[in-house]
Each structure stands twice: as structure tokens, then as C-alpha cells.
Amino acid sequence: MSLSGKIETTANVATIIVAVLLSTVLIKLYVLPSRAESKAPVVSAPEVVRGQRLDGRLLGVDWTKNHRTLVLAISTTCHFCNESVPFFRTLGPAGKDVKMLAVLPQPATEARKYFSNAGVRVDDVRQVPLNTLGIRETPTLLLVNDAGVVTEVWAGKLEPSQETQVLATLEKPASGG
């Protein structure tokens, strides 16, 4: 191979290497999400527990007016929530002095349609990022008294014995204040 052939081959290899590097950089910049976007900070409250006050977190909820409120924290895309729909249907008539408040990450209009199609009665629906309430799994049920204090927490898909406990708790009259 002549000197000019070697120079031409070297130039072609160098051009190919530069093209591959430039393509890689352009793909990383314009096609793949940046690490800064994918690692956006998540604002999260401490995990919700019995005895915790919720007032101020669910804007516009008048706990005193509701007397007792069963907060139903679900997601329309959660398969455990969908499996729990038959149980959710029994919650509405369970406690006469209990209001049902559904909180979901989905828009309220989508959530209302979900509940309507599922035959689940709720008194109010709010779109809330669940992690800002300290809810780590769905479904989660919170029983909140008229002072905005969580009196019971049931998290995850409930076993039949837990469902019975929820219904019994809702049927009992609220203890004073």
C-alpha cells in the first residue's frame, strides 16, 4: 500500500471515529432524558401514622363539618386498588356519620369517572400527590376525626379479616372528640 493510500485510510478511520463520537453526544443531548430531569427532587411527607394531624394538607377540607372522614387514597392504575373495588363499594353505607374523601394522583374528573364506573360512592374527590400526604402504598385508608387527626390507618390490599375490622370501625359511633 502506498503512502497516499495509508493516509487516505487513516483519514477515513478518523472521520468514522469522529462521526460516532459526535452521534453519541447528540443522542445523549437530544434523545435521552438528562440525569437532572430524571432525578427531579420528590417532595415527600413522613409516612402517615395514627395520631397525626392532617389539617392544612388537604386544602379545603373542613374536618369538623365532616365529623369522621374516611380518606380513600388510591390510584386508578393500581391493580390492588382495582381488586379492592368490591370492598370499596361496601364502605359508603357502612358508617352513617362518615364522609368518604377520595384522594388520587389522577385528575379529579378522571377519578370521578373511575368511581362512577366502579359503582363506588364517594362524597368528594381530590387530586393530590399521595407522597405529600405520607402515603407510601395504595390503596390506603385513613380514618380522620373531626379535629383532623388520623385515628386509624389501613395500608395495602386488605385481607378479609382486615376488611371486617374496617367495616366494624366505621359502624361504631365516633367517640367524643
Summary of the structure (lengths in Angstrom):
residues: 177
radius of gyration: 26.9
end to end distance: 95.8
largest distance: 99.5
contacts: 462
relative contact order: 0.17
helix: 42%
strand: 17%
